[in-house]
Amino acid sequence: MAFVDDLRTVLPPDQVIAPAPDALLTDWFGRRGHADVLVRPRTTEEVAAALTMAGERRVAVVPVGGNTGLVGGTLLATAGPSMALSLAGLTECEVDAAGSTALVGAGVTVADLHAAAAAADLTYGVDLASRDSATVGGTIATNAGGIHVCAYGTTRSQVLGLEVVLADGSVLSDLRGLPKDNTGYALRDLVIGSEGTLAVITRARLRLHPAPARRLLLAAPCDTLLDCVALGRACGRAAPLLSCECVDTASWEAAAVALSQRDPLAGAPGTYRALVEIDVGSRGPAAVLTEMAPTLELLPDVAVAEAGADRAALWRLREGQAEWWNLVAAQDSGAELFKFDITLPLADLDAAFTPVAGLLAEEPAVRRWGVFGHVFEGSLHLQFTASPQPDLEERILTLVSAAGGSLSAEHGVGRDKAGYLHLRRSPPELAAMRSVKDALDPGGILNPGVILP
Ligand SMILES: Cc1cc2nc3c(=O)[nH]c(=O)nc-3n(C[C@H](O)[C@H](O)[C@H](O)COP(=O)(O)OP(=O)(O)OC[C@H]3O[C@@H](n4cnc5c(N)ncnc54)[C@H](O)[C@@H]3O)c2cc1C
């Protein structure tokens, strides 16, 4: 292919691999995308060279980070020429301890950024179960949330500066991270959450926070989703809140069995298990637990863990949920696994969730279903196995929309949810998004089919 030969004249030949290997084009569910060639740049200049050539030749480009995205964002499917651009080779990671920031390449994993921050007694505000593979570039491109949004906000709140390459190969770089800077359109904010459709992220200046001094994790049974939130609020009044998560009891107990793990809440009543982590700081767990006695007296079955194996085991029952549902899908022969990442209005969380739960409970095609997620923000991951049903997704997302919720809390729109974007965005909003896309990527080469169908 002439395009591949030409790429080898502007990039080191060993960084241009044709055909693109299947492993890199396969997502976490085992679904496979397509690209004629894989390019592995190591510098921003190499990313720019690849994009300049792709722009001139109208080659579709899919940026790839850790491939842990859950909405088909990396599953390029186009009849024309195509290129997968892996950012894994951009691995710079410099912590500025005095300024509490880090200058990080797009290919650095979230786990490696955490390790670098911890060495300076700092922490990065975003953490998620896919931390060992998910990259800084991918998490910015999807505006990832994760388990600490209640403490530090989403990825958007961590980004102080960005370097990106546009579809024509031009580089926009502002990595200074000035605390105040009102100079025109916030291009950085447009790129955050744009899922590889407006620009390729190469580097970022990220905010870091003081590392929590001493963590205390509580697991407790709760009757409702809002009870989980209320527990998080009560704990947050006693000490800074780090996480407030939930899992439905049946999924929690089934994961404990599947993972051969002891369940400290086994047999306790309640529809949900709440997992709440706080930073007890220098006061220590005993003083904070004493202060929380009135709350804890109402929760006789609460389990408490500090650092070490007990804490890790409790977190595993929450973070192992995605993996456990993949196992369920493998067991339910003839059924597909459906995953939804919805937000519902917090004030009416249980009332808003009831129609969705009712549909799943009554729909004959559904075999098993469960829910877990970042309950403090009304951000719920619904999972179910069902025999294929053409309109089931739409019926669920229509209920979510009618309740005033969103079809994507944190995973993005990708290719999977692009056809439903109208349920969340009005025609004028969709038209404005289309104008932005056409202005920044007039040839439509960047991740076609993602977000805007
Ligand atoms: C077990 C598990 C748990 C998860 N938990 C969470 C969670 O709690 N919260 C959450 O938000 N998500 C979660 N996710 C989803 C996923 O990890 C995030 O969406 C993550 O941000 C994807 O990062 P990645 O590097 O793997 O990106 P990829 O999957 O490689 O790409 C995701 C999207 O970003 C684009 N992209 C990637 N890199 C760049 C770049 N440098 N420039 C421009 N575009 C780019 C891709 O084209 C694609 O559209 C989870 C996934 C798994 C498997």
The ligand as an ORCA input file, in Angstrom:
! r2SCAN-3c Opt
* xyz 0 1
  C     -12.433     -3.074     34.480
  C     -12.729     -1.702     33.945
  C     -13.099     -0.701     34.824
  C     -13.362      0.592     34.365
  N     -13.729      1.555     35.261
  C     -13.965      2.801     34.819
  C     -14.349      3.832     35.744
  O     -14.497      3.612     36.943
  N     -14.558      5.071     35.249
  C     -14.424      5.362     33.914
  O     -14.621      6.507     33.520
  N     -14.090      4.396     33.025
  C     -13.857      3.138     33.431
  N     -13.516      2.163     32.545
  C     -13.446      2.476     31.100
  C     -12.042      2.849     30.585
  O     -11.019      2.344     31.403
  C     -11.917      4.352     30.436
  O     -12.819      4.800     29.444
  C     -10.512      4.836     30.072
  O     -10.545      6.246     30.117
  C     -10.028      4.407     28.705
  O      -8.622      4.655     28.626
  P      -7.731      3.883     27.544
  O      -6.355      4.426     27.603
  O      -7.878      2.430     27.684
  O      -8.419      4.397     26.192
  P      -8.842      3.560     24.903
  O      -9.817      2.517     25.253
  O      -7.635      3.136     24.167
  O      -9.590      4.707     24.071
  C     -10.788      5.265     24.539
  C     -11.206      6.397     23.573
  O     -10.271      7.470     23.639
  C      -9.614      7.674     22.386
  N      -8.206      7.936     22.685
  C      -7.326      7.115     23.334
  N      -6.149      7.734     23.488
  C      -6.272      8.960     22.906
  C      -5.379     10.058     22.732
  N      -4.130     10.053     23.192
  N      -5.846     11.159     22.066
  C      -7.118     11.212     21.611
  N      -7.993     10.198     21.740
  C      -7.570      9.080     22.394
  C      -9.863      6.397     21.587
  O      -9.870      6.641     20.196
  C     -11.233      5.976     22.109
  O     -12.256      6.690     21.460
  C     -13.252      0.867     32.973
  C     -12.868     -0.144     32.090
  C     -12.614     -1.412     32.562
  C     -12.183     -2.470     31.582
*
